[in-house]
Amino acid sequence: MTKPESAGYDYDVVISGASIAGSAAAILLARRGVRVALLERRSDPEAYKVLCTHSITANAYPVLDELGLVPALEKAGAVRNEARWYTRWGWIEPRAAPGGPALPYAYNVRRSTLDPLIRSRAEQTPGVDLLLGHQVTALIGEAGRTVGVRASTPRGEREIRARLVIGADGRDSAVAKLAEVPTQLHENSRFGYLAHFRDLPLPGGIGQTWFLEPDMAYAFPNDDGVTVLAVLPDKKRLPAFREDLEGSFLDFVRALPEAPPIDSAERISKIVGTVNYPLVSRRPTAPGVALIGDAALTGDPLWGVGCGWALQSAQWLVEAVAPAAAGRGDLDRSLAAYARTHRRRLRGHQTLAVDFAKARPFNPGERLVFSAAARDESMARHMYLFASRLIGPLQFLNPLALAKAAAVNIRHRRKAAPSAHLSRTGS
Ligand SMILES: Cc1cc2nc3c(=O)[nH]c(=O)nc-3n(C[C@H](O)[C@H](O)[C@H](O)COP(=O)(O)OP(=O)(O)OC[C@H]3O[C@@H](n4cnc5c(N)ncnc54)[C@H](O)[C@@H]3O)c2cc1C
């Protein structure tokens, strides 16, 4: 049964959390005629997530486009994200094929720019009521399903009834906890710190990522000439690192291959970070409830994929449930369709990320593909498509790609050691 006996909803949908996922879902739902209450516990419309390096992967471009945000992002100085990755085999430098299409991109843009922008767009969308200072504290249940929320507000407690409650309230989602949605936590064996700099040029003016096996680091140019630098070492290094956080951070960066010139740059933020950031996987639906963004799946920050998936999962949900959320279809079946899409699109990515979060060195498959990508442009493009989450793990590691990677490496070895090869083959 989809509709509870007692109708009388205040809204069709109530969303907990007006950050990336919640604001995107609110806009897309309201454009389809759904009445939305968008609740945000913080009262400041300019509030933003501090703990983020905000490189938004290319898989999110179509959602940014559908939201109509691309011109505003470009105007705000968001930087189209190109990247190169350091490995022990050298730099992987993805470039468009000669005469081929440009590489897909999205943007590096500070959350202090992005979050207020997307939230204000939601507020301006007819059909959305943005309710700041509203913190979801309980769910209203009826006949085994959720039919609304209770929220603490600047004017006291308030009940808001709705056909569907969306949890877009991040990794520690109150909605997920209150709905008792099954949750899996996966240990992350790295910790991370980041800081913002000015006057920190990067080679080629593009993003850099260092795979140091097992440590990681990255640097991204952002809007307003700001570069964000992040280090993600193995947790074994944490006690020593913490003894002198600033010194350790700077030394770590100075030791990177082709290190950014950190000593001549100006640091304009505190060094902030997290020492315990498990990956989270949740079932993305329950009766009357859907989870999107980090509330449904929190990936490993080192891959920089959470913002893109926050936007995409909002879009997948809206496409599946909009008619039913407005009372014109079967909500349970629509929620089941969303859950299937979410699982199909993200489960494989998360499985790989959970394994990599063990801070282990590259496994044989990764060695094969990363080394080939450092030596061959088409393999570099193949890696770029995966890192941009435009292809999934099955396509990334398909037999043809692996065979190609093996051929690249054999060719490379022959070139590197022609005399050894000649004497081995006897030719
Ligand atoms: C160190 C680090 C670096 C990262 N770097 C990147 C990167 O480079 N690229 C990338 O794509 N991703 C990155 N991420 C991940 C990214 O930050 C998240 O995936 C993204 O913010 C998820 O968006 P969201 O809208 O789902 O949740 P959030 O942005 O977490 O927003 C949740 C919202 O819900 C509100 N809220 C919470 N509880 C309640 C409640 N009870 N009632 C009402 N409102 C509530 C919060 O105030 C907040 O506004 C990084 C994460 C970390 C930790």
Ligand as a Chemical Component Dictionary entry (heavy atoms), coordinates in Angstrom:
data_LIG
# 
_chem_comp.id                   LIG 
_chem_comp.type                 NON-POLYMER 
_chem_comp.pdbx_formal_charge   0 
_chem_comp.three_letter_code    LIG 
# 
loop_
_chem_comp_atom.comp_id 
_chem_comp_atom.atom_id 
_chem_comp_atom.alt_atom_id 
_chem_comp_atom.type_symbol 
_chem_comp_atom.charge 
_chem_comp_atom.model_Cartn_x 
_chem_comp_atom.model_Cartn_y 
_chem_comp_atom.model_Cartn_z 
_chem_comp_atom.pdbx_ordinal 
LIG C1  C1  C 0 38.190 15.666 3.499  1  
LIG C2  C2  C 0 37.118 15.515 2.466  2  
LIG C3  C3  C 0 37.379 15.894 1.167  3  
LIG C4  C4  C 0 36.369 15.725 0.186  4  
LIG N1  N1  N 0 36.654 16.105 -1.086 5  
LIG C5  C5  C 0 35.751 15.909 -2.066 6  
LIG C6  C6  C 0 36.037 16.280 -3.414 7  
LIG O1  O1  O 0 37.114 16.788 -3.743 8  
LIG N2  N2  N 0 35.079 16.055 -4.350 9  
LIG C7  C7  C 0 33.892 15.489 -4.033 10 
LIG O2  O2  O 0 33.065 15.289 -4.930 11 
LIG N3  N3  N 0 33.586 15.141 -2.761 12 
LIG C8  C8  C 0 34.485 15.344 -1.770 13 
LIG N4  N4  N 0 34.169 15.016 -0.484 14 
LIG C9  C9  C 0 32.841 14.446 -0.192 15 
LIG C10 C10 C 0 31.770 15.536 -0.165 16 
LIG O3  O3  O 0 32.117 16.520 0.775  17 
LIG C11 C11 C 0 30.409 14.916 0.191  18 
LIG O4  O4  O 0 30.232 13.735 -0.543 19 
LIG C12 C12 C 0 29.240 15.873 -0.121 20 
LIG O5  O5  O 0 29.291 17.013 0.679  21 
LIG C13 C13 C 0 27.904 15.173 0.119  22 
LIG O6  O6  O 0 26.865 16.110 -0.077 23 
LIG P1  P1  P 0 25.453 15.912 0.645  24 
LIG O7  O7  O 0 24.571 17.004 0.135  25 
LIG O8  O8  O 0 25.018 14.510 0.496  26 
LIG O9  O9  O 0 25.758 16.070 2.196  27 
LIG P2  P2  P 0 26.400 17.291 3.026  28 
LIG O10 O10 O 0 27.140 18.208 2.125  29 
LIG O11 O11 O 0 27.128 16.662 4.160  30 
LIG O12 O12 O 0 25.145 18.090 3.582  31 
LIG C14 C14 C 0 24.273 17.591 4.557  32 
LIG C15 C15 C 0 23.370 18.757 4.962  33 
LIG O13 O13 O 0 22.356 18.277 5.861  34 
LIG C16 C16 C 0 22.238 19.192 6.937  35 
LIG N5  N5  N 0 21.701 18.417 8.083  36 
LIG C17 C17 C 0 22.330 17.439 8.775  37 
LIG N6  N6  N 0 21.511 16.933 9.723  38 
LIG C18 C18 C 0 20.343 17.586 9.592  39 
LIG C19 C19 C 0 19.089 17.496 10.278 40 
LIG N7  N7  N 0 18.910 16.616 11.278 41 
LIG N8  N8  N 0 18.084 18.326 9.910  42 
LIG C20 C20 C 0 18.261 19.232 8.891  43 
LIG N9  N9  N 0 19.435 19.360 8.232  44 
LIG C21 C21 C 0 20.450 18.534 8.558  45 
LIG C22 C22 C 0 23.662 19.701 7.153  46 
LIG O14 O14 O 0 23.690 20.901 7.876  47 
LIG C23 C23 C 0 24.122 19.864 5.706  48 
LIG O15 O15 O 0 23.758 21.116 5.159  49 
LIG C24 C24 C 0 35.119 15.176 0.528  50 
LIG C25 C25 C 0 34.860 14.825 1.860  51 
LIG C26 C26 C 0 35.839 14.988 2.810  52 
LIG C27 C27 C 0 35.546 14.599 4.232  53 
# 
loop_
_chem_comp_bond.comp_id 
_chem_comp_bond.atom_id_1 
_chem_comp_bond.atom_id_2 
_chem_comp_bond.value_order 
_chem_comp_bond.pdbx_ordinal 
LIG C1  C2  SING 1  
LIG C2  C3  SING 2  
LIG C2  C26 DOUB 3  
LIG C3  C4  DOUB 4  
LIG C4  N1  SING 5  
LIG C4  C24 SING 6  
LIG N1  C5  DOUB 7  
LIG C5  C6  SING 8  
LIG C5  C8  SING 9  
LIG C6  O1  DOUB 10 
LIG C6  N2  SING 11 
LIG N2  C7  SING 12 
LIG C7  O2  DOUB 13 
LIG C7  N3  SING 14 
LIG N3  C8  DOUB 15 
LIG C8  N4  SING 16 
LIG N4  C9  SING 17 
LIG N4  C24 SING 18 
LIG C9  C10 SING 19 
LIG C10 O3  SING 20 
LIG C10 C11 SING 21 
LIG C11 O4  SING 22 
LIG C11 C12 SING 23 
LIG C12 O5  SING 24 
LIG C12 C13 SING 25 
LIG C13 O6  SING 26 
LIG O6  P1  SING 27 
LIG P1  O7  DOUB 28 
LIG P1  O8  SING 29 
LIG P1  O9  SING 30 
LIG O9  P2  SING 31 
LIG P2  O10 DOUB 32 
LIG P2  O11 SING 33 
LIG P2  O12 SING 34 
LIG O12 C14 SING 35 
LIG C14 C15 SING 36 
LIG C15 O13 SING 37 
LIG C15 C23 SING 38 
LIG O13 C16 SING 39 
LIG C16 N5  SING 40 
LIG C16 C22 SING 41 
LIG N5  C17 SING 42 
LIG N5  C21 SING 43 
LIG C17 N6  DOUB 44 
LIG N6  C18 SING 45 
LIG C18 C19 SING 46 
LIG C18 C21 DOUB 47 
LIG C19 N7  SING 48 
LIG C19 N8  DOUB 49 
LIG N8  C20 SING 50 
LIG C20 N9  DOUB 51 
LIG N9  C21 SING 52 
LIG C22 O14 SING 53 
LIG C22 C23 SING 54 
LIG C23 O15 SING 55 
LIG C24 C25 DOUB 56 
LIG C25 C26 SING 57 
LIG C26 C27 SING 58 
# 
